[in-house]
């Protein structure tokens, strides 16, 4: 009896220091750092853009040729002025409303299409899976930017067309992940139990399987937001984005590229804003994904 008590009271060789240095603890700290860094970077861009109409900013389209190409921090212009004397900060924030609106709407539409198509392909299989897979392969085989430019040239560079084009370009990534997740979920016991209770296939898919795969699929949709903003900026830079009076980020960079050697801020500052948002969204998405993996591993 004495030996048993001594063994039970013996302190563990695994200390708090060892636990803090474990792989799981490092992954948790990394996920937490990514979440905070991503949230801060995203908020630094998204919040001013969302509040642009409420901030005391000059009219983004008001021209003053006597104040053209003023350097940053000159005469009350925090980011300076452009080649027509317009306040660059005001144009960036108001233009960001267009770019972010297009990006958010595009990823929402692509997410809905991708989750619906991927769920149907993964659950029903057969000809449904074959048709969805062939569409995926055909679209992924096409050069993305060339396809976007072709569609915009055919239907016109309106905000609605740009949003739909980017959404159609991004749905295969969501559909592929959703299909793989549904293939795993449909083999689990709760799905077999639902079938034995007489539930229809569509009901099982919509009420039981899709709610279980929405969370990991939504992480991919979040990561696609950065890509959507970059695609919209690229189209606007090439002149195929939303037309004037919309001042999108890509067009601001395109208008200032002729002055890059003399007025660096016309291109550099909009580029930094785009880069900050993209990095923030990617870090936020990676942090959420790592956090989900860590919880599953625990």
N, C-alpha and C positions, 0 to 999 in steps of 0.2 A: 504493500500500500504506500509505503514511504517513497519508493522508487517512482511509482505512478504520479504522485503529487509533485515530485521534483521535476519530472519530465513535463508535466502540464504547465508548470510555472516558469519553465526555462524561456528566456526572451528570444524572440525571433531573430534570425540572422539578417532578415530583410528589414532595413531601417527606412525611415522616411526619406533619407538622402538617396537611397537606392531607388525608391519608387519615383522620386522626382527626376531621376536620370533615366528612367525606363523609356522604351520606345513609345508606349502609349501616352505617357506624360508629355514627351516631346511633340508628338502629333497634336495633342490637345493645345499646347502652347502655340504651335505653329498655326493651327486653325484659328485660335483666338486673335493672334497678331494679324493674320490675313483679314479676318472679319473687321477688326477695328481700322486697319489701314485702308481697306476697300471702302468702308462706310464713310470715312473722313474724306477720301479723294472724291468719291461720288457726290457727297453732300456739298463739297466746295464748288462743284460745277452745277449740280442739279438745283440746289436751293436758290442761288441767285437767278438762274434762268427762269425758274418757276415764279419768282417774285419780281421779275423784270418790269412788269407793268405798274408795280406799286413803288418801286424805288425812284428816287429823284434823279432820273437820267434824262439827258437831252433827247430830242426826237432822233431816232436812228437814221432817218432819211433827210434830215435838215442839212443842207449844204451851205458851206461858207468858204469860198475859195481863198479868202484872205487868211484863213487858219488851216490851210491844207498841209498835211504831213507834219504835224507837230509831234515832237517826241513824247514819250510817256512822261507823266508827272509835270506837264507843261500847261499852264493856264487852266487848271482844274480838270484837265483831261487825264484820267488815271492811266489809260492805255494809249494816249495820244489820239491823233486823228488820221483819217485816210487821205487818199489823193484828191478827194472832193471836199475835205474839211468836215467830214462827218465823224462824230465821236465813235471811236472804235469799240470801247467797252459797251456802249449802248447797242451797237450793231451786233456784237458777239452775243449778248444776253438775249436780245430779241430774236436774232437768227437762230440761237440755240433752241428756242421754243419750237421752231419749225422742225429742226433736225431731230430733237428728242421726241416730238410728237410722231413724226414719221417712223422713228426707230421703235418706239413703244407699241404703236399700232401694228407695225409690221411683225414684231415678235409675238404679239398676242394672236394675230391671225395665223401665223405660221405654226404657233404652238397648238392651236385648236385643230388645224388641218393635220399636223403631224401626229398628234395624240389619237385623233379619230382614225386616220388611215393605218397607223402602226398597230393600234389595238385590234382593229378588224383583221389585219393580216396575221397577227400573232395568234389570235384566238380561233379564228375559223380555218385558217390554213387553206389548202387546196387552191382553187382558181383565184380566190380573193388574195391570198398571199402572192400568187404568181403575178397577178396584175399589178399590185402595189410594188412588188420588187422590180418589175420591169420598168415601171415609171421612175423608181428611184435610180436605177442603173442608167436609164436614158438621160435623166437630168444631171446626174453627177458626171456623166461623160462630156457634157457641154462646158465650154469655157464660161465661167460665171459672169464676168464683166461684159464680155461680148454679147451674151444672151440678154443681159439687162439693157444694154445700149440698143439692141435690136428691138426689143419690146417697147422701150420708151420712144424710139423713132417711129414706130408704127402707130402708137396710141397717144402720143403727146406727153410732154413732161409736166403733168399736173401732180398735185400732192397725192390725190387718190391713186393715180396710176403708179407713182413711185412706191407708195405703200404696198400696193398689191404685188408689184413686181418683186420687191425685196422679200415679202412674205412667201411668195411662191418659190423664190430662190432658196429659202432657208428651211422649208418644211421637211426635206429629206433627212436632215440630221436628227430632228425630233422623232420622225417616224422610225428610223432605224433603232434608236435607243428604246422607244416605246415597244416596238415589236419584240425585241430581245427580253424586255422585262415581262411582257405578257406571256411569252413562251414559258418562262419560269413559273409565273403565278398560276397559269391554268392547270398545272400538274399538282397543285397543292390540295390537301384533303378538303379544305372548306369549299373549293369549287366542285369537287365530286359530291359533297354533301348537298350543295345547292341544287345540283342536277337531280339527285335522288328525290329531293322534295318537290320536283316537278317544275322548277323555274325555267323559263325560256332562256335560250342562249343569249339574246340581246339583254335580257334583264340581269343575268349573271354577270355579263361583261360590264354593264353600266353601273350596277349597284354594288358589286363586290370587287371586281378586278381593277377597274379604272381608278377608284379612290385609293387603292394601295400603290399604284404606280405614278400617280400625279406628282407626288413630291419629288422623286428623283428626276422625273421628266421636266419639271418646272425649273430645276437647276440648270439644265441645258438651255432652256428658253432664256433664262437670265443671262447666261454667257453669250447667247446670240444677240443680245441688245448691243454689245460693243461692236459686233460685226455689222449689225444693221446701221449703226451710226457711221461707221467707216464706209459702208457701201453708199449711203446717201451722200456723204461728203465727197466721195470719189465721183459720183454721178454729177453732183453740182459743180465740182472742179472742172469736169469735162464739158460743162454746159448743158447736160441732160437732166439736171435736177429741177426742182420747182423754180419757175421763172419769177422775175421781178413782179411785184415789189417785195417778194420774200427774200430776206438776206440770210441765206443759209451759210454754215461754216465753210463749206467747200467753195462757194462763190466768193466769199470774203478773201480766202487764200488765192483764188484764181485772179481776182481783181488786183491783188497786191503783189503778184509775182514779178511784174515788170519793175518794181521798185525795191527788190530784195537787197540790192547792193547799197542803196542809199537810205532806205527806210525799212530796216530789218523787222520792226515790230509789226508791220502789216501782214507778214506771213508767219513770223515766229510765235507771236502771242496766240493767234487762233490755233496754230498747230499744237502749242502746249496745252491749250484748253481741251482739244480733242484727245490728246495723249493722256491727260490727267483723268478724263472720264473713262476712257477705255481701260486704263490700268486699274482704276478703282472698281469698275464693274467686274473685271476678270478676277481681281483679288477677292472681291465679295463672293463671287460664285465659287471660286476655289475653296475659300474658307468654309462656306456652307456645305460643300461636297465633302471636305475632309471631316467636318463635324459629324455629318451623317454616318460616314464610314467608321469613325471612332466609336460612336454610340452603338452601331451594329456589332463592332468587334467586342465591345464590353458585354 
